Structures are given as structure tokens and as C-alpha cells.
């Protein structure tokens, strides 16, 4: 089988990147929902030991959300744009 080149190849890369972004967005949405449920538990009032545990869990959940958001940004930046082409060989280092 011949490798796909040209605009069709870029479309395939864009589709794959968009799929990855959607996967990360779904994961982020699930973690956001988890963070909201933890916040609701905290809103119920202070309970010695349990409140501190909830706060620690929120901090860890927020760290996961931040990592996922960063991955989304990186995938979007790395995705080829429609109509984009590689620079001429002389321009690649500019």
C-alpha cells in the first residue's frame, strides 16, 4: 500500500488530532464533574478529618485537570491546519 501524501494526509492527521483532543476534553469534563462533587461535599460543613481529606482530593483532582488542559493545548498547537503546507526547504530554519 502506498503512503498517503498531500492534502488527504493532512486531513487524516487533523482528524486523528481532533479525536485525541475530544478524548482529552471528555476526560477533563469527567474530572470537572468529580471536582464539583467534592466541592459539594465540602459545602456540607466542616467534619474533622473528612474535610481535610476532601481538600487533598480536590488539590489532586485540580492537578489532573491542569495536566489534561495542557495536553489539549499541546495537541491543538501540534495539529496541522487546513490548507497549511510545509515551508520551503530554505525557510525551515527561520
C-alpha positions as CSV (number, residue, x, y, z in Angstrom):
1,X,0.0,0.0,0.0
2,X,1.3,3.5,-0.9
3,X,1.6,6.1,1.9
4,X,-1.0,8.8,1.8
5,X,0.5,12.2,1.0
6,X,-0.7,15.7,0.2
7,X,-4.0,17.2,1.5
8,X,-5.6,13.9,2.2
9,X,-2.6,13.0,4.5
10,X,-3.1,16.3,6.4
11,X,-6.8,15.7,6.7
12,X,-6.0,12.3,8.3
13,X,-3.6,13.9,10.8
14,X,-6.2,16.6,11.6
15,X,-8.9,14.0,12.2
16,X,-6.6,11.9,14.5
17,X,-5.6,15.0,16.4
18,X,-9.2,16.2,16.7
19,X,-10.1,12.7,18.1
20,X,-7.3,12.9,20.6
21,X,-8.5,16.4,21.7
22,X,-12.1,15.1,22.0
23,X,-10.8,12.3,24.2
24,X,-8.9,14.7,26.4
25,X,-11.9,17.0,26.6
26,X,-14.2,14.1,27.7
27,X,-11.7,13.2,30.4
28,X,-11.4,16.8,31.5
29,X,-15.2,17.1,31.7
30,X,-15.4,13.9,33.9
31,X,-12.7,15.4,36.3
32,X,-14.5,18.7,36.4
33,X,-17.7,16.8,37.5
34,X,-15.7,15.0,40.1
35,X,-14.3,18.3,41.4
36,X,-17.8,19.7,41.7
37,X,-19.0,16.7,43.7
38,X,-16.0,17.1,46.0
39,X,-16.9,20.8,46.4
40,X,-20.5,19.9,47.2
41,X,-19.3,17.6,50.0
42,X,-17.1,20.4,51.4
43,X,-20.1,22.8,51.3
44,X,-21.9,20.4,53.7
45,X,-19.8,21.8,56.6
46,X,-16.7,21.0,58.4
47,X,-16.2,17.4,59.6
48,X,-12.9,16.8,61.3
49,X,-10.6,14.6,59.3
50,X,-13.0,14.2,56.4
51,X,-12.8,17.9,55.3
52,X,-9.0,17.8,55.2
53,X,-9.3,14.6,53.1
54,X,-11.7,16.3,50.7
55,X,-9.4,19.3,50.3
56,X,-6.5,17.0,49.5
57,X,-8.6,15.2,46.9
58,X,-9.6,18.4,45.3
59,X,-6.0,19.5,45.0
60,X,-5.1,16.2,43.3
61,X,-8.2,16.5,41.0
62,X,-7.2,20.0,40.1
63,X,-3.7,18.9,39.2
64,X,-5.1,16.2,36.9
65,X,-7.4,18.8,35.3
66,X,-4.4,21.1,34.7
67,X,-2.4,18.3,33.1
68,X,-5.3,17.4,30.8
69,X,-5.9,21.1,29.8
70,X,-2.2,21.4,29.0
71,X,-2.4,18.2,26.8
72,X,-5.4,19.7,25.0
73,X,-3.5,22.9,24.3
74,X,-0.4,21.0,23.1
75,X,-2.5,18.8,20.7
76,X,-4.2,21.8,19.3
77,X,-0.9,23.6,18.7
78,X,0.6,20.5,17.1
79,X,-2.3,19.8,14.8
80,X,-1.8,20.7,11.1
81,X,-4.1,23.5,9.9
82,X,-6.3,23.0,6.9
83,X,-4.5,24.4,3.9
84,X,-1.2,24.6,5.7
85,X,1.9,23.5,3.9
86,X,5.4,22.9,5.0
87,X,7.8,25.9,4.4
88,X,10.2,25.8,1.5
89,X,13.4,24.0,2.4
90,X,15.3,27.3,2.6
91,X,12.7,28.7,5.1
92,X,12.5,25.8,7.5
93,X,15.1,27.2,9.9
94,X,13.7,30.8,10.1
